[in-house]
Structures are given as structure tokens and as C-alpha cells.
């Protein structure tokens, strides 16, 4: 059973995991180095636990203690009960959901391990916006993609904003870093995947023409918002594919484009 501890001092060192959550650069450096990430909200905390992540501690406003009682009763991690005002002073923002948990990161699998069993994978290059990362993971989980591979400069899927936007879907889809970039794309091809680069370029074939859902193994490549895939990544692809546009619209946000493309990739996928 977790110990419920009332804390009244924002400088209490036991709350260190939760300090300055709005300082993006600090948290991006600190969290991976210290092996932690922050889950926000009851549903996300429960999904992190269900996915097997170990809890370091929880920070709860008093009204959330009863809602999280079953978690408190089952886990040995300390639970810090604070006022909403103290939570805001510690974190740097108003914690609307009233519940935060510091979770321990798990070692990432290798890209080769994920490729050995997957048939539909996402490959992201330089997607460094946490909102887009979260949205793409949520769509990948909902639409049946098997795994996500990230270039070394992609944003952290376990950063608080990514986790929140994905509603915990980052815990449902396995992911790995694909290094060295872009040379490791050849590893994906050698594993039997067709590398399809999503681009708004009018010379690319439409997704309907490419018919990714009829292919045995597909790796769908996505680039950063605005810049898209780099020339090196595009050259490494087997084929360039696009989503047909109407009404003079030239492209979609990468999160929206990913959802459309994932449906095209997974609809009617071969039966195991």
C-alpha cells in the first residue's frame, strides 16, 4: 500500500520529479537522463500502469485521492497530497486534471526486434513537435499500425505533452530509435518492407494507386511539419506516395495526414 503524504512546501525535495514541468528544454534533457516521465490525468496514469511502467510517485490534489484509491492501495510508491495552489507552484501551471504520476522509463527495444514481427510500421524523420508525436501515436494505435521507428532527432514520445495528446496511446504501440540515420532505412528494407515516403509532391503516386494495404510489409515514412521528409530520406524510399487533395489545399498537418495514410496502409491488410 502506498504511503499518503501531505506536503505543504513547494521546495520539498520529494517533489523534485514534478518541478518546472513547463520548462520544455529542461525537461527534455532531464527526464531521459533520470529515467522518468510524467503521466497526467487518471486515465493516462492507469494506462501507463497497465502497460507495465513502474510508478515512482504520484502528486494528487485532495479531491483525486478517492478516485485513485485503488491505485494507492495497490502500489508501494509514495503519494504526495497537495493543494491545487501548491501543485501550480511546483509544476509551473494549473494542473487541471489534478493527478500526476512520475513513472520509470523502460529500456527501448531495438529496431530489428520490432521489425522481426511487424508488418505495418511508421517511420518518422525529424518530427520534433510533441503534439504531432502524440497525435501520430494515437492514430497509429487506433488504426492498427504495429510499431513506430523514430529518427534520432524526433521528439520524445514520453514527454508529458506527447503522452497527454495521445491519451496514453504511446504506451500501446512499441517504438524504437532508428540509427544511424538515414542509413538504417536499409535495415528496414532488408527486413522485407516496402519504404513508402508520404509527400505532397504532385509527381508522387496516390495512395490508392500504391495500394499499400495489398502489400505484405509496409513502412510508411513521415517527415516534419512544413519541411517534410529530407532529400536523403526521399532518395532512400522505394516509392513516393501522396494523399489526393481538393479545393486548392496543398497539404495536411502531419498528424492528420498520418491518420489518413494509416487507414490506407492497414485497411484490408493480409490475414496472418
C-alpha positions as CSV (number, residue, x, y, z in Angstrom):
1,X,0.0,0.0,0.0
2,X,1.3,3.4,-1.0
3,X,2.1,6.0,1.8
4,X,-0.2,9.1,1.6
5,X,1.9,12.1,2.5
6,X,0.6,15.6,2.8
7,X,3.1,18.2,1.5
8,X,2.8,21.9,2.2
9,X,6.2,23.2,1.0
10,X,6.8,23.7,-2.8
11,X,10.5,23.3,-2.2
12,X,10.2,19.9,-0.6
13,X,12.8,17.8,-2.3
14,X,10.5,14.9,-2.5
15,X,8.5,16.8,-5.2
16,X,11.6,17.2,-7.5
17,X,10.3,15.0,-10.2
18,X,7.4,17.5,-10.8
19,X,9.3,20.8,-10.7
20,X,9.2,23.1,-13.7
21,X,7.1,20.9,-16.0
22,X,6.6,23.9,-18.4
23,X,10.4,24.3,-19.0
24,X,10.5,22.2,-22.2
25,X,14.2,22.3,-22.8
26,X,15.0,21.4,-19.2
27,X,12.5,18.5,-19.1
28,X,13.6,17.2,-22.5
29,X,17.2,16.8,-21.1
30,X,16.4,15.8,-17.6
31,X,13.7,13.2,-17.9
32,X,15.5,10.7,-20.2
33,X,18.7,11.3,-18.2
34,X,17.0,10.4,-14.9
35,X,14.9,7.6,-16.4
36,X,11.5,9.1,-15.7
37,X,8.4,10.6,-17.5
38,X,5.3,12.3,-16.3
39,X,1.8,10.9,-16.8
40,X,-1.0,13.4,-16.4
41,X,-4.6,12.6,-15.6
42,X,-6.3,9.5,-14.2
43,X,-6.8,7.7,-17.5
44,X,-3.2,8.2,-18.7
45,X,-1.8,7.1,-15.3
46,X,-3.9,3.9,-15.3
47,X,-2.9,3.2,-18.9
48,X,0.8,3.6,-18.1
49,X,0.4,1.2,-15.2
50,X,-1.5,-1.3,-17.4
51,X,1.4,-1.1,-19.9
52,X,3.8,-2.2,-17.2
53,X,5.6,1.0,-16.3
54,X,6.6,1.3,-12.7
55,X,5.5,4.2,-10.7
56,X,8.0,6.3,-8.8
57,X,5.4,8.6,-7.1
58,X,2.1,10.4,-7.5
59,X,1.2,14.0,-6.9
60,X,-2.5,14.4,-6.2
61,X,-4.8,17.3,-5.3
62,X,-7.0,16.2,-2.4
63,X,-10.2,15.6,-4.4
64,X,-8.3,13.0,-6.5
65,X,-7.3,10.8,-3.6
66,X,-10.6,8.9,-3.5
67,X,-10.6,8.5,-7.3
68,X,-7.1,7.0,-7.2
69,X,-7.7,5.0,-4.0
70,X,-7.4,1.6,-5.7
71,X,-4.1,2.6,-7.2
72,X,-2.9,4.0,-3.9
73,X,-3.9,0.7,-2.1
74,X,-2.1,-1.5,-4.6
75,X,1.2,0.3,-5.2
76,X,4.2,0.9,-2.8
77,X,5.2,4.3,-4.4
78,X,4.7,7.4,-2.2
79,X,1.6,9.6,-2.9
80,X,2.0,13.3,-2.3
81,X,-1.3,15.1,-1.5
82,X,-1.1,18.8,-2.2
83,X,-3.4,21.8,-2.7
84,X,-4.1,22.9,-6.3
85,X,-2.2,26.1,-5.5
86,X,0.9,24.2,-4.3
87,X,0.7,21.9,-7.4
88,X,0.8,25.0,-9.6
89,X,3.8,26.5,-7.8
90,X,5.7,23.2,-8.2
91,X,4.8,22.4,-11.8
92,X,4.5,25.9,-13.2
93,X,1.0,25.6,-14.5
94,X,-2.6,24.9,-13.3
95,X,-2.9,21.1,-13.1
96,X,-6.4,20.8,-14.5
97,X,-6.7,17.1,-14.1
98,X,-5.4,17.1,-10.6
99,X,-3.3,14.0,-10.8
100,X,0.3,13.5,-11.9
101,X,2.5,10.5,-11.7
102,X,6.2,10.1,-12.1
103,X,6.8,6.9,-14.0
104,X,10.1,4.9,-14.6
105,X,11.1,4.5,-18.2
106,X,11.7,1.1,-19.6
107,X,14.6,0.2,-22.0
108,X,13.7,0.7,-25.6
109,X,13.6,-2.4,-27.9
110,X,15.9,-2.5,-30.9
111,X,14.5,-1.6,-34.3
112,X,15.5,-5.0,-35.5
113,X,13.4,-6.7,-32.8
114,X,10.3,-4.7,-33.7
115,X,10.8,-5.3,-37.5
116,X,11.1,-9.1,-36.9
117,X,7.4,-9.3,-36.1
118,X,5.8,-6.2,-37.5
119,X,4.1,-5.8,-40.9
120,X,2.9,-2.2,-40.8
121,X,5.3,0.3,-39.3
122,X,5.6,4.1,-39.1
123,X,9.0,5.7,-39.8
124,X,9.3,9.3,-38.6
125,X,12.0,11.7,-39.5
126,X,12.7,14.9,-37.5
127,X,9.1,15.1,-36.2
128,X,10.0,17.3,-33.2
129,X,6.7,18.8,-32.2
130,X,5.3,16.9,-29.2
131,X,1.7,17.5,-30.1
132,X,2.3,15.9,-33.5
133,X,4.1,13.0,-32.0
134,X,1.2,12.3,-29.6
135,X,-1.4,12.6,-32.4
136,X,0.5,10.3,-34.7
137,X,0.9,7.7,-31.9
138,X,-2.8,7.9,-31.1
139,X,-3.7,7.3,-34.8
140,X,-1.2,4.5,-35.1
141,X,-2.7,2.7,-32.2
142,X,-6.3,3.3,-33.3
143,X,-5.7,2.2,-36.9
144,X,-3.6,-0.9,-36.3
145,X,0.0,0.1,-37.1
146,X,2.4,-2.4,-35.5
147,X,5.3,-0.2,-34.5
148,X,6.9,3.2,-34.8
149,X,10.5,3.9,-35.7
150,X,12.0,7.3,-34.9
151,X,15.0,9.1,-36.4
152,X,17.4,10.3,-33.6
153,X,16.2,13.9,-33.8
154,X,12.5,13.1,-33.3
155,X,10.8,14.4,-30.1
156,X,10.4,12.2,-27.1
157,X,7.1,10.2,-27.2
158,X,7.1,10.0,-23.4
159,X,7.3,13.8,-22.9
160,X,4.2,14.9,-20.9
161,X,2.6,16.8,-23.9
162,X,3.0,13.8,-26.2
163,X,1.6,11.4,-23.7
164,X,-1.3,13.7,-22.9
165,X,-2.2,14.3,-26.6
166,X,-2.0,10.6,-27.4
167,X,-4.3,9.8,-24.4
168,X,-1.7,7.1,-23.4
169,X,-1.5,5.5,-26.8
170,X,2.3,6.0,-26.7
171,X,2.1,3.0,-24.3
172,X,0.2,0.8,-26.7
173,X,2.5,1.0,-29.8
174,X,6.1,-0.2,-29.4
175,X,8.7,2.1,-30.7
176,X,12.4,2.3,-31.2
177,X,15.1,4.8,-32.4
178,X,16.4,4.0,-36.0
179,X,20.1,4.7,-36.1
180,X,22.3,5.7,-37.8
181,X,20.0,7.9,-39.9
182,X,19.2,7.6,-42.8
183,X,21.4,4.6,-43.4
184,X,19.4,2.4,-41.1
185,X,16.5,2.6,-43.5
186,X,18.3,-0.1,-45.5
187,X,17.8,-2.3,-42.4
188,X,14.0,-1.8,-42.8
189,X,14.2,-2.7,-46.5
190,X,16.3,-5.8,-45.7
191,X,13.6,-6.9,-43.3
192,X,11.2,-7.1,-46.2
193,X,9.4,-3.8,-46.0
194,X,8.4,-1.5,-48.9
195,X,9.5,2.0,-47.9
196,X,6.7,4.4,-48.9
197,X,7.5,8.1,-48.4
198,X,4.5,10.3,-47.8
199,X,4.8,13.6,-49.6
200,X,2.5,16.3,-51.0
201,X,4.6,16.3,-54.3
202,X,2.2,16.2,-57.2
203,X,4.5,13.8,-59.0
204,X,4.1,11.1,-56.3
205,X,1.6,8.3,-56.9
206,X,-1.7,8.4,-54.9
207,X,-2.1,6.1,-52.0
208,X,-5.0,4.3,-53.9
209,X,-2.6,3.6,-56.8
210,X,0.2,2.4,-54.5
211,X,-2.3,0.1,-52.7
212,X,-0.2,-0.3,-49.6
213,X,-2.9,-2.5,-48.0
214,X,-2.2,-5.2,-50.6
215,X,1.5,-5.3,-49.8
216,X,3.0,-7.9,-47.4
217,X,5.1,-5.4,-45.4
218,X,4.9,-1.6,-45.5
219,X,7.0,1.1,-43.8
220,X,5.3,4.5,-44.1
221,X,7.7,7.4,-43.9
222,X,6.6,10.7,-42.4
223,X,8.5,14.0,-42.2
224,X,8.4,17.1,-40.0
225,X,5.6,19.6,-40.3
226,X,6.4,22.1,-43.1
227,X,9.7,20.7,-44.3
228,X,8.6,17.1,-44.8
229,X,11.0,14.3,-45.5
230,X,14.6,15.3,-46.2
231,X,16.0,14.7,-49.7
232,X,18.2,11.9,-48.3
233,X,15.1,10.1,-46.8
234,X,13.2,10.6,-50.1
235,X,16.0,9.0,-52.1
236,X,16.1,6.1,-49.7
237,X,12.4,5.3,-50.3
238,X,11.1,2.7,-52.7
239,X,8.2,4.8,-53.7
240,X,6.7,8.3,-53.1
241,X,3.0,8.4,-52.2
242,X,0.6,11.2,-51.7
243,X,-3.0,11.9,-50.5
244,X,-5.1,13.5,-53.2
245,X,-6.2,17.0,-52.3
246,X,-9.2,19.1,-53.4
247,X,-10.3,22.7,-53.3
248,X,-6.7,24.0,-53.8
249,X,-5.4,22.6,-50.5
250,X,-1.8,21.6,-51.0
251,X,-1.2,19.5,-47.8
252,X,-2.5,18.4,-44.4
253,X,-1.0,18.7,-41.0
254,X,1.3,15.8,-40.5
255,X,-0.9,14.4,-37.7
256,X,-4.0,14.5,-40.0
257,X,-2.1,13.1,-43.0
258,X,-0.8,10.3,-40.9
259,X,-4.3,9.2,-39.9
260,X,-5.4,9.1,-43.5
261,X,-2.4,7.2,-44.6
262,X,-2.6,4.7,-41.8
263,X,-6.1,3.8,-42.8
264,X,-4.9,3.3,-46.4
265,X,-2.0,1.1,-45.2
266,X,-4.0,-1.1,-42.7
267,X,-7.4,-1.4,-44.4
268,X,-7.8,-4.9,-45.7
269,X,-4.3,-6.0,-44.5
270,X,-3.3,-9.5,-45.3
271,X,-4.6,-12.1,-42.8
272,X,-2.0,-13.8,-40.6
